[in-house]
Amino acid sequence: MAERPLEVSLPRAAYWDAAFFAREQRAIFWDQWFYAGRANRLSEPGAFAVLDIDGESVIVVRDRDGSLHGHINLCRHRGSRLLCGEGVQRGAIRCPYHGWSYALDGTLVATPFVEDEDVPAAARRLYPVAVDTWGGFLFVNINGKRSLLDQLGAVPKRIARYPLADLTTVRSIVYDVDANWKVILENYNECYHCAGVHPELCRVVPAFKRHGGAELDWERGIPHREGAWTFTFSGTTSREPFPGLDDDERRRHKGELIYPNFMLSLSAEHVAAFSLWPKSPSKTVVQCDFLFHPSEVAKPDFDPSDAIDFWDLVNRQDWGICASVQSGMSSQRFESGFYAPMEDYSLDIRRYIQERLGDA
């Protein structure tokens, strides 16, 4: 019986064309829930962060009552930016240009030398951006047409026993990757490359290289080698597994890809959370947050370097090969690639793009 033919990948334009990238901005990054890091970075009343959501500047701020608000970073008077970076807003958000001021919920509260009744209704609040959280993770949606739980689908149920909301960010590493955001997601979604790119990882998780990484049961989790149970160079650690995990979760590794920009890798006692920030068709910033349980962090001998150093090596191997793919696809001879059978999860990116951008 003949094997099925290899599936065709997305075309070259999907990885290099500026017009294609602009369509993705509107149809994906500004229309879907975009993962923006851990919510506890904004724990204090008045704490804010200005986020670049693929070219759109967004303010996320914690109100005095504990609620989170999102706004387009744009004064309704003349269009000046309002805030930059991160910090704590002690009072109203004041425009640096003419002093128009807004409450943290976006309501206009002051217009110097302009009578209140003279301000049009359309200018009385900042443009809103939807904000929500799940598992201690922060998400923003510029158009706000869909609930976050609807977009997350079955993911929360699959990993419900991991105490995600309780975890502490111990360290973050930011990487500048010379690759399209979809190349990074395609790479995350298959282990056909693991034997050649990740020898250290495959020593801990031999299943990643068997049969080209085919037939991996991600829902149950991927088994480590005998005696290993976490992502470190030795496959072990002195840290205790998270409380409440089942037997599989205490011995296996799980991973979730949450479109469009969230890669989540779950070990028994730590989590690596990746946020992708597309900057251009060929440039992506990736932030990797390393999360541990507070009870372990509080121990006097706590040292997360066994996991973080291991991940940093694996990450750099991935970003290097992704950059190689991106560079190769710049060739005038490249029209599209092909997905091998063990890359079926990578094929899913083609479906995701087609559903939102059509067949072009």
C-alpha positions, 0 to 999 in steps of 0.5 A: 500500500502506497504511503500518502504523499507529503503535504505541502507547506505554506508558500514562501510569501507566508514567511517573507512577504511584508504584505502577508505579514500585515494581513497577519497583524490584522487577522491574527495578532490584533484579532486573537487573544495574544499572550503577554507574559505573567499577570503578576508583573502588574500586581500593585495598584497602578502598575502598568506595562506598555506592550507592542502587540505586533506594531500596536501599542497597548497599555495594560494597567491594574486599577485600585480595585484590583481589576485589569484594564487595557487601552490603545496607547493613544490620547483621544485629543491629538494622538500622542502616546501616553505612557512608555515602558513599565511602572506604577501610575500613582494618579491619572494617566496624563498626556504629556502633550496637552495634559488631557488626563484619563482614569485608569479605566480609560475614562476622560477626567481632565481637559485643561482650558477646554470645557467639559461640554465641548468635548465630543462623546467619541473623545471621552475615553481611551480606545479599550483593549480586552484583557483577561487571565488564565493560570496566572498568564496575561492575555490581551485582545485588541478587537475583543470579539471572542472569549479567552476560554473559547480560544484556549479550548481543551488546554485548561482541562488537559493540564488542570492539575498543574498549579500554574496560577501559583507559580513564581517567575524566577528568571526570564531570558529574551532571545532575538530570533532571525526567523518568522514566528510560524517557523518557530511554532512549526519547529515547536510542533515536531520532533523530527529535528530533535535527534540531529539538533538536540542530542542533550535533550534526546539523552534525557527523552529518548522518545524524541528521536525514535522513529523520527519523533513519530507517534508521540502522545502529547496528551498523556505526556512524553516519557523520560529515560529510565530514572529521569523525570524532568528537563535538566542535564541529569534528568533529575533534581532535588526539587519536589514535583508539583503537588496534585499531579497524577503519576504520569505528570510526575514522570512525563513531560507535557507541551501545549501550543496555544495559537498564536504566540504561546508555547508552554512546556511543563515538567513535573516541578517547573514550567517554561513559558514562551511568548513570541513577539513578531517584529517583521516577516523575518524577526521574532523576539521570544521571551522564556519565563521559568516558573517554579513553585513558591515552596521550592523557591523559599528553600535556602538551597533553591537553585534553578540553574539545572533547569534554566541552563538546560533550557537555554541550551535547547532554546539556542539550538532551536533558534539557530536551526529556525534561523537557518530555515528562514535564511534558506527560504529566502532563495528565489528557488524556494516556493514551498516545503513539505511536511513529513508524516511525523510533522502532522502537528506542524501541518496544523499551522497551515490550517490555522493560517488558511482559516484566518487569511483564506487561500491566498 
